[in-house]
Amino acid sequence: MFGITPLGWLHTIGSLPAIPLVIYMFVRYGRITPRNAPGIAYFISMLIGATTVFLVAHQPVSYGIATATILLLVTGYGIAHITSVGRAAIYIETICLSLTAFLLMVPTVSETLRRVPDGHPFVTDLKSPLLLGFQGGLLIILVIGVTAQVISLRKMGRSVELKSQR
């Protein structure tokens, strides 16, 4: 079905939980929160998805996306443990993890549009205006989302600083 191999299904099913998890965290917390149950599940799902790309991908760009995703995941989840970074850690964490969500959705949208409906996909060419429009929309969402997250973190930081000064 959909021309997906058994390894491809492992990749798809392994990474699929990351999508509702990231939506939940963005709605509930305004960002990906690495130190709670949804954040841990997101990390595991993303790691499964990113590592299995090396087994199923046929395009060199896929290896680059997978490598970038793994590096951003490790940085996003590990930065809080580096004390010398200080207050910048929350910003680095937020930006890195938001980028992982973007890197999840770009190939997800591309693969979905190129496989669905089965036998007569919406998109047959990587330069299709529909596909490029969706990818452009994801980029706009990323820029607006990261900007909103940084502004929100700055406001929270200021309110904490003001409370501590009283």
Secondary structure, DSSP 8 states (H G I E B T S, - for coil): -TT--HHHHHHHHHHTTHHHHHHHHHHHHSS--TTSHHHHHHHHHHHHHHHHHHHH--SHHHHHHHHHHHHHHHHHHHGGG-GGGTTHHHHHHHHHHHHHHHHHHHHHHHHHHHH-STTS-S--STT-HHHHHHHHHHHHHHHHHHHHHHHHHHHHHHHHHHHHH-
